[in-house]
Amino acid sequence: MKKLASLLLIISALTLTSCGAPKKTSNENTLVKISTEYGDITLKLYDETPKHRDNFIKLIQEGWYEGSTFHRVINQFMIQGGGSAKGEDDPGYKVDAEILPQFFHKKGVLAAARQGDDVNPERASSSSQFYIVQGRKFTDDDFAAVEARTGMLIPEEHKEVYRTIGGTPHLDGAYTVFGEVTEGLDVVDKIAAVETGRGDKPVKDVKMSIKIIR
């Protein structure tokens, strides 16, 4: 009888544990939410870029981004954050590049900022600096100009996305894209439209809080 009671207690404990917060399964991407006074932005992190995914998760869990700001905003281009609320630019290390051809700079993608090729030829990413693409819609003449300037050919399937949704194709192949907005593109637009001053810094701070929601 005692053994049966012990078994029932174990089963009860396991049942209570399973009723907690939903856990990520192997076939689900990690979702994070950036909360701002302009609304929330939900982002899906790509499993195909595990170094960037895991580093972003680590910094969120450590509270690095809590109370930090989107400190560089350029309308029809991107919104950038990544410094800590204490004023630190980044934690002081880099993340190896994970630049994959299937992930391009369409509107709403999450990508890692980095130093230029002259001092960073391996194109390693900043450990914390990130940007979300707003961009604009492109025409065939625009594509011709980008291809002439960069020396790269933009795949036709990417062009169709840039024509209809928009983005920043001149950044393709140069920066690691490691996620995308699933909800809140309108919030990206609102932040991109704020008044800015020197260095493209918003006149009024746009503070954020980032949480893992799955």
C-alpha positions in Angstrom: 0.0 0.0 0.0 2.9 2.3 0.9 4.5 1.6 -2.5 1.2 2.4 -4.3 0.9 5.7 -2.4 4.5 6.7 -3.3 3.8 5.8 -7.0 0.7 8.0 -7.0 2.6 10.9 -5.5 5.3 10.6 -8.2 2.6 10.6 -10.9 0.9 13.6 -9.3 4.2 15.5 -9.3 4.8 14.7 -12.9 1.3 15.8 -13.9 1.8 19.1 -12.1 5.1 19.7 -13.8 3.6 19.1 -17.2 0.9 21.8 -16.5 3.5 24.6 -16.3 4.6 27.0 -19.1 4.6 25.4 -22.6 8.0 24.0 -23.6 9.7 24.3 -27.0 9.6 21.0 -28.9 12.2 19.9 -31.3 10.3 21.0 -34.4 9.4 24.5 -33.0 11.5 27.6 -33.5 12.2 29.8 -30.5 10.0 32.8 -30.3 10.9 36.1 -28.6 8.9 39.2 -28.0 10.3 42.8 -28.0 8.0 45.1 -26.1 8.1 48.9 -26.7 5.8 51.8 -26.1 4.9 51.5 -29.8 3.7 47.9 -29.4 5.2 44.4 -29.4 7.3 42.7 -32.1 7.4 38.9 -32.1 10.4 37.2 -33.7 11.1 33.7 -34.8 14.8 32.6 -34.4 16.1 30.4 -37.1 17.4 27.0 -36.0 19.7 27.0 -39.0 21.8 29.7 -37.4 22.4 28.0 -34.0 25.3 30.2 -32.8 23.4 33.4 -33.2 20.2 31.9 -31.9 21.8 30.5 -28.7 23.8 33.7 -28.1 20.6 35.9 -28.4 18.8 33.6 -26.0 21.7 33.7 -23.6 21.7 37.5 -23.6 18.0 37.7 -23.1 18.1 35.4 -20.2 20.9 37.4 -18.6 18.9 40.6 -19.0 21.4 42.3 -21.3 18.7 44.0 -23.3 16.3 44.9 -20.5 15.7 48.7 -20.6 18.1 49.2 -23.5 17.1 51.3 -26.6 16.8 51.2 -30.4 19.7 53.6 -30.6 20.0 53.9 -34.4 16.9 54.3 -36.6 16.8 55.0 -40.4 13.4 55.2 -42.0 13.1 52.8 -45.0 16.2 51.0 -43.9 16.3 49.4 -40.4 16.0 49.9 -36.7 19.1 48.9 -34.6 19.5 48.0 -30.9 21.9 45.9 -28.9 23.7 48.1 -26.3 22.9 47.4 -22.7 20.9 49.8 -20.5 24.2 50.5 -18.7 25.6 52.0 -21.9 27.9 49.1 -22.9 28.1 48.5 -26.7 28.4 44.7 -26.4 29.7 42.0 -24.1 33.2 42.1 -25.8 33.2 39.0 -28.0 32.1 38.0 -31.5 29.9 35.4 -33.0 31.1 33.4 -36.0 29.3 34.3 -39.2 26.4 32.1 -40.2 25.6 33.7 -43.6 23.2 31.4 -45.5 21.8 32.1 -49.0 18.2 31.2 -48.1 18.1 34.0 -45.6 18.1 37.4 -47.2 17.2 40.9 -46.2 13.5 41.0 -46.8 11.4 43.4 -44.6 11.2 42.1 -41.1 14.3 40.0 -40.8 16.5 40.0 -37.7 20.2 40.3 -38.4 23.5 40.8 -36.6 25.5 44.0 -36.9 29.2 43.8 -37.3 32.4 45.7 -38.0 33.4 46.3 -41.6 35.3 43.9 -43.8 38.5 46.0 -43.6 38.9 45.0 -39.9 36.7 42.0 -39.9 37.2 40.0 -43.1 35.6 36.9 -41.6 32.4 38.9 -41.1 32.0 37.8 -37.5 29.0 39.4 -35.8 28.8 41.6 -32.8 27.7 39.6 -29.8 24.7 41.8 -29.0 24.1 44.5 -31.7 21.2 43.6 -34.0 18.9 45.2 -36.5 15.4 44.6 -37.9 15.0 45.4 -41.6 12.3 47.8 -42.7 13.6 48.7 -46.1 11.5 49.6 -49.1 10.1 48.1 -52.2 12.5 47.7 -55.2 12.1 47.9 -59.0 14.0 46.2 -61.7 16.1 49.3 -62.2 16.9 49.3 -58.5 18.0 45.7 -58.7 20.3 46.5 -61.7 21.9 49.3 -59.7 22.4 47.0 -56.6 23.9 44.2 -58.7 26.3 46.6 -60.5 27.4 48.1 -57.2 27.8 44.8 -55.3 28.8 42.5 -58.1 26.2 39.9 -57.0 23.2 38.5 -58.7 19.9 38.6 -56.8 17.9 35.4 -57.3 14.6 35.9 -59.0 12.6 34.5 -56.1 14.3 37.1 -53.8 13.5 39.9 -56.3 9.8 39.0 -56.2 9.8 39.4 -52.4 11.7 42.7 -52.6 9.2 43.9 -55.2 6.1 43.1 -53.1 7.3 43.2 -49.4 10.5 45.2 -49.6 13.8 45.0 -47.8 17.5 45.9 -48.2 19.1 43.6 -50.9 22.5 45.3 -50.9 23.1 43.7 -47.5 22.6 40.2 -48.7 25.5 37.8 -48.3 27.4 40.2 -46.0 25.6 39.9 -42.6 24.1 37.0 -40.7 20.3 36.9 -40.8 19.1 34.8 -37.9 15.4 35.4 -37.5 12.3 37.2 -38.7 9.2 39.1 -37.5 6.1 37.0 -37.2 3.9 39.7 -35.7 4.4 43.4 -35.4 5.7 44.7 -38.7 3.5 47.8 -38.1 5.5 48.4 -34.9 8.8 48.3 -36.9 7.3 50.9 -39.2 6.3 53.1 -36.2 9.7 53.0 -34.7 11.4 53.6 -38.1 9.3 56.8 -38.4 10.3 58.4 -35.1 12.2 61.7 -35.1 16.0 61.2 -35.1 19.0 63.5 -34.5 22.8 63.1 -34.8 24.0 59.6 -35.6 20.4 58.6 -36.5 19.6 58.3 -32.7 15.9 58.8 -31.8 15.3 62.2 -30.2 13.2 60.4 -27.6 14.5 57.1 -26.4 12.8 54.0 -27.7 13.3 51.5 -24.9 12.7 47.8 -25.1 12.2 44.7 -23.1 12.9 41.3 -24.6 11.4 38.0 -23.4 11.5 34.4 -24.6 7.9 33.3 -25.1 8.6 29.8 -26.5 
